[in-house]
Amino acid sequence: MPVTKKVLVVEDNELNLKLFCDLLRAHGYEAEPVRDGWDAVARARETRPDLIVMDIQLPHVTGLELIETFKGDAGLREVPIMAVTAYAAKGDEERIREAGAEAYVSKPVTVLRFMEAVRELTKEDGTK
């Protein structure tokens, strides 16, 4: 029986948080919602997610700072990060990827594009 993949969703907008979690659950993933960037690192350490989906525009801490924190943590640096943002200005994707995100999806997000990126980042690599 396949193991359910766990996805930590870091998003301060309630509608987006619900949408992302509902989408993930509908596709067989376990979704762990986090509304505040300050809580995201501690929650990731507790839950050990297979993927982190996160907004870049968060209160209190920027998504870039959060990505760098995740990638600087020995226990979390291997967890892939999918950045989701409405601010898709020139150079943003490069900055987000340089911070350590493995994927970048701009809002408004299409269901197809969102789930393609999730599947790509959580694919079984045969080592488990």
TORTI-85156 format. One line per 10 residues: number of its first residue (from 1); for each residue x, y negated, z of N, C-alpha, C. Coordinates in pm, 1 decimal. Atoms other than C-alpha are relative to their C-alpha. Layout:
REM TORTI-85156
NUM> X,Y,Z,X,Y,Z,X,Y,Z; ...
//
This chain:
REM TORTI-85156
1> 84.8,119.0,0.0,0.0,0.0,0.0,88.6,-124.3,0.0; -85.9,118.7,7.5,150.7,-336.7,-99.2,-14.0,-88.6,123.8; -0.8,91.3,-114.5,247.7,-578.6,175.3,-55.9,-134.8,-45.4; 57.7,129.6,31.8,46.4,-900.7,179.7,107.3,-107.1,15.7; -97.1,108.7,-4.5,266.5,-1199.8,98.8,-57.5,-114.9,81.2; 40.3,109.4,-87.8,253.1,-1482.4,350.4,49.9,-132.2,-58.5; -34.4,130.8,55.1,247.0,-1843.0,225.1,-31.9,-108.6,101.5; 18.5,115.0,-87.8,296.6,-2145.5,449.0,-36.8,-118.3,-88.6; 46.0,113.1,81.1,99.5,-2440.7,305.9,9.4,-126.3,84.8; -21.9,125.1,-72.8,220.7,-2783.5,425.4,-63.0,-112.9,-80.8
11> 78.1,99.5,74.7,-33.5,-3046.1,318.3,-83.9,-80.3,98.3; 75.1,83.5,-94.4,-181.5,-3342.8,506.8,-140.8,-33.2,-48.8; 132.7,27.9,54.4,-481.5,-3387.0,274.5,-88.6,123.0,20.5; 87.3,-113.2,-35.2,-765.3,-3168.2,407.8,-55.4,73.5,-122.1; 57.7,-64.1,119.1,-921.5,-3106.4,65.3,103.9,83.5,-72.6; -105.9,-75.7,66.7,-591.3,-3001.4,-92.2,41.4,120.9,82.8; -38.0,-110.0,-88.3,-503.2,-2788.8,210.4,-100.7,114.4,-13.0; 104.7,-100.9,13.3,-837.0,-2606.8,188.4,4.7,65.6,-138.4; -6.6,-52.8,136.2,-810.5,-2569.3,-189.6,115.8,98.4,-14.9; -116.5,-86.7,15.2,-457.9,-2424.3,-177.5,-16.1,129.2,80.3
21> 18.4,-119.6,-84.3,-538.8,-2187.5,111.0,-108.0,91.8,-56.3; 107.7,-80.3,59.9,-867.0,-2072.0,-49.9,49.1,72.5,-125.2; -54.7,-58.4,122.6,-689.2,-2013.1,-381.8,91.6,116.9,32.0; -94.7,-105.3,-37.7,-412.5,-1813.0,-218.9,-73.2,121.9,55.1; 75.2,-111.3,-60.1,-655.3,-1603.5,-14.0,-79.9,75.5,-105.5; 77.6,-63.1,107.5,-870.7,-1537.4,-322.1,87.6,90.0,-87.5; -92.8,-79.2,80.5,-559.4,-1397.4,-492.1,80.4,99.0,84.8; -60.4,-104.2,-81.8,-465.8,-1169.6,-203.2,118.2,-40.6,86.0; -110.1,47.4,-84.8,-215.1,-1385.7,-18.3,-53.5,-37.7,138.6; 33.1,48.3,-133.5,-214.6,-1467.1,351.8,46.1,-145.3,4.6
31> -33.5,143.1,-1.0,-225.9,-1848.2,379.9,4.6,-53.2,142.4; -20.0,58.8,-132.3,-95.8,-2032.1,686.3,2.4,-152.6,-17.8; 5.2,145.5,20.6,-207.8,-2399.9,684.3,75.7,-78.6,107.4; -67.6,92.7,-90.9,5.7,-2675.9,838.8,-27.4,-140.4,-51.2; 36.6,135.2,40.8,-111.4,-3037.2,834.1,109.8,-103.8,21.2; -100.5,98.1,-37.2,192.3,-3208.6,980.7,140.2,53.6,-26.5; -136.5,-40.3,31.7,548.5,-3194.3,853.3,82.5,35.0,122.2; -74.9,-27.9,-123.1,679.7,-3199.4,1210.4,-22.0,143.6,45.7; 32.1,-135.7,-43.5,506.6,-2867.0,1274.7,48.3,107.6,-97.4; -27.4,-96.4,106.5,615.4,-2703.3,950.1,120.5,89.8,27.8
41> -120.0,-80.9,-22.1,964.5,-2589.4,1050.1,-23.8,102.2,110.9; 28.4,-92.6,-110.5,853.5,-2440.1,1382.1,-95.4,109.7,-45.1; 98.0,-99.2,47.7,557.9,-2267.9,1213.3,67.7,98.3,-95.6; -71.4,-88.8,92.6,786.0,-2130.1,940.7,87.9,98.8,77.3; -83.4,-90.2,-81.3,1021.6,-1988.7,1205.0,-85.8,107.7,66.8; 92.0,-95.5,-65.5,723.9,-1824.0,1379.7,-55.0,102.6,-97.9; 73.9,-87.0,92.4,550.5,-1681.2,1073.1,85.1,70.7,-104.5; -88.7,-59.6,101.2,845.5,-1598.7,844.7,-70.8,17.0,-135.3; 75.1,-10.0,126.3,663.3,-1681.9,519.3,85.8,50.9,-115.5; -67.0,-42.9,122.7,747.5,-1538.2,177.9,14.7,-117.1,-95.9
51> -1.0,119.9,84.7,686.3,-1882.1,23.0,-50.1,-117.3,82.5; 50.0,123.1,-60.5,641.9,-2241.0,138.3,-50.2,-88.8,-113.4; 59.3,93.3,95.5,404.0,-2459.1,-64.0,-15.0,-130.1,75.9; 7.0,122.9,-77.2,441.2,-2821.4,38.3,-15.1,-125.2,-83.1; 17.9,132.9,56.4,331.3,-3169.5,-44.3,128.7,-77.5,25.2; -119.5,83.2,-18.7,609.8,-3424.5,-86.6,-35.4,-126.0,78.6; 44.8,119.7,-72.5,406.7,-3719.4,48.6,-68.2,42.0,128.8; 53.6,-40.1,-129.6,358.8,-3640.0,417.2,18.4,-113.5,100.0; -21.3,100.6,-104.5,312.5,-3861.3,722.4,117.5,42.9,87.8; -108.1,-22.7,-96.6,608.5,-3888.7,963.6,132.9,46.0,-59.2
61> -123.2,-55.0,58.0,861.4,-3706.9,742.1,-23.6,17.4,-149.8; 20.3,-19.3,143.5,919.6,-3695.8,366.7,18.0,147.5,-34.0; -15.3,-136.9,45.7,888.8,-3371.6,179.5,144.2,33.4,-32.0; -141.6,-23.7,31.6,1248.8,-3412.9,62.9,78.4,31.9,126.5; -67.5,-26.9,-127.9,1369.7,-3430.4,424.1,-35.9,138.6,51.5; 47.3,-130.5,-46.1,1162.2,-3125.5,507.1,65.0,113.1,-79.6; -64.9,-101.6,84.4,1300.5,-2927.3,211.4,145.1,17.2,45.4; -139.5,-7.3,-43.2,1655.0,-3014.4,322.1,11.5,68.1,136.3; 0.1,-64.4,-131.5,1570.1,-2905.5,677.9,-19.4,151.0,-15.2; 22.3,-143.3,23.5,1432.0,-2570.9,555.7,126.5,65.0,-56.7
71> -117.1,-58.1,66.8,1735.9,-2512.5,333.8,123.9,-3.0,89.1; -112.2,5.8,-93.1,1970.7,-2606.0,619.5,-15.6,95.9,117.1; 28.1,-92.8,-109.4,1813.8,-2349.7,854.4,37.9,141.6,-44.5; -49.5,-132.9,38.1,1993.1,-2013.4,844.5,-111.7,102.7,-16.4; 108.9,-97.4,7.2,1668.7,-1822.4,904.7,-102.6,-28.2,-107.9; 102.8,38.7,97.3,1465.4,-2011.1,644.3,53.9,-32.2,-139.1; -54.9,49.1,128.1,1704.5,-2105.4,364.3,-31.2,88.6,-120.1; 31.0,-91.0,110.9,1615.4,-1796.7,157.5,-146.7,-5.7,-43.2; 142.8,8.6,33.4,1242.8,-1877.6,159.3,-17.8,-98.8,-115.2; 20.8,92.7,110.8,1146.0,-2025.1,-178.6,-101.0,-109.4,36.2
81> 87.7,114.2,-24.9,979.7,-2367.0,-175.2,-58.7,-48.3,-131.3; 70.5,57.1,114.5,718.2,-2490.3,-420.0,-50.8,-137.4,41.6; 41.7,136.5,-29.9,682.9,-2868.1,-405.8,-119.0,-36.5,-87.1; 120.0,43.7,71.0,344.4,-3010.3,-501.3,-15.5,-149.1,29.0; 9.7,143.6,-24.0,310.9,-3384.2,-553.3,-79.4,-72.5,-106.5; 73.2,85.5,93.9,93.5,-3648.5,-711.5,93.3,-105.4,-58.1; -95.1,102.6,43.9,395.3,-3875.5,-749.7,102.2,60.1,-92.3; -85.9,-63.1,99.5,546.1,-3742.0,-1067.4,71.7,-106.6,-83.3; -75.2,104.4,70.7,770.1,-4036.8,-1155.8,126.8,59.5,-59.5; -122.7,-44.2,63.9,1077.0,-4005.9,-1372.6,108.4,21.1,106.2
91> -106.8,-30.4,-95.1,1354.7,-3839.1,-1176.1,-46.7,70.9,125.6; 50.4,-64.9,-121.4,1126.2,-3702.6,-902.9,28.3,150.4,1.8; -21.9,-144.5,2.8,1148.4,-3342.7,-1015.9,146.4,32.8,26.8; -143.0,-23.7,-21.1,1529.4,-3363.3,-1028.2,35.9,-16.5,147.9; -29.2,24.1,-141.9,1545.3,-3509.9,-675.2,-55.5,112.6,87.8; 64.2,-106.2,-77.5,1304.7,-3246.9,-542.5,76.7,131.4,-15.9; -77.1,-123.3,23.9,1500.3,-2963.9,-704.4,139.3,-9.2,63.6; -131.1,18.2,-63.4,1831.5,-3109.5,-582.9,-8.6,19.7,151.1; 19.2,-19.2,-144.1,1691.0,-3107.0,-228.1,-9.9,148.2,34.5; 3.4,-144.7,-22.4,1640.7,-2732.5,-271.0,-127.1,72.1,-40.8
101> 124.7,-66.5,40.1,1289.3,-2666.0,-401.0,22.7,84.5,-125.5; -14.3,-89.6,116.0,1269.8,-2372.6,-641.6,-102.7,-28.6,-108.2; 104.0,30.1,98.6,953.6,-2496.5,-812.6,-61.4,-135.3,31.0; 57.9,132.8,-8.9,776.7,-2824.9,-875.9,-128.3,0.0,-81.1; 129.1,5.8,69.0,408.4,-2864.9,-961.4,-61.6,-135.4,29.9; 58.2,132.8,-22.6,248.7,-3204.9,-1014.3,-151.6,8.9,11.6; 145.1,10.4,-16.9,-103.8,-3294.8,-903.0,-54.0,-91.9,-108.3; 91.8,-105.2,-43.7,-370.4,-3264.8,-1013.8,48.1,136.8,-47.4; -47.7,-135.0,25.5,-285.1,-2896.1,-998.6,-108.5,80.9,-68.9; 96.3,-92.8,59.7,-451.1,-2648.7,-1231.3,16.2,133.7,72.8
111> -2.2,-129.6,-67.6,-541.6,-2313.3,-1079.2,102.3,91.0,-67.6; -90.1,-87.2,74.5,-350.6,-2132.6,-1352.7,146.0,-33.4,29.9; -139.3,41.0,-23.1,-28.7,-2332.7,-1309.3,42.1,26.8,144.7; -28.9,-21.8,-142.2,-45.9,-2313.6,-928.5,27.2,147.9,26.7; -13.9,-143.1,-27.1,-94.9,-1935.6,-920.9,117.3,61.4,-77.0; -117.0,-47.9,74.5,168.3,-1876.5,-1192.7,126.8,-26.4,81.2; -118.4,36.3,-78.1,424.5,-2060.1,-980.2,8.5,83.9,127.2; 1.1,-81.7,-121.9,318.8,-1873.4,-662.9,44.8,142.5,-32.0; -35.6,-137.6,36.9,343.5,-1535.2,-836.9,147.5,10.5,-36.7; -140.2,1.1,41.2,680.0,-1622.5,-987.6,92.7,-2.5,123.2
121> -85.7,15.9,-117.6,824.3,-1723.7,-650.0,-13.2,112.0,103.3; 18.8,-108.2,-97.6,682.4,-1427.1,-454.2,15.0,137.3,-62.8; -7.1,-130.4,69.1,755.1,-1154.1,-706.6,87.2,98.2,78.3; -76.9,-105.9,-64.4,883.1,-825.3,-573.1,131.2,13.6,-76.2; -129.2,-13.9,67.9,1251.9,-790.8,-644.4,58.3,140.8,16.0; -43.5,-139.1,-12.1,1272.7,-421.0,-558.0,90.7,27.2,118.7; -90.8,-21.6,-111.8,1488.1,-472.8,-248.6,-73.9,31.0,130.2; 74.3,-24.1,-123.4,1206.6,-427.8,4.1,-58.1,139.2,4.9
//
